[in-house]
Amino acid sequence: DGLHAMESQTDALLIGFAAAFITGLFACKWMIALVQHAKLKYFAWYCFAIALTAVLATML
């Protein structure tokens, strides 16, 4: 049943895409609000954490 397996993968892909899209929208909205309210100290810590995570991920 190759067709059934392909449909199952497509469903999982669409659900994953939708979840990532919705999460991304909330994250963007949160970051824009954070920067607009001049809480740049928190934004700086966020950027530092993301950079550190990226560096550590490339080292593994």
C-alpha angles and dihedrals in degrees: 000000000000092000092056091050090050092051090050091052091048091052091050091048092051093047091049091048092050093048092049092047094051092045090049092052092052092046092051092047091049094048093048091050091048093052094042092055089057094243090141092149089069091044090053091053090048091052091047091051092049092048092048091049091050093049093048092047092054091049092057 
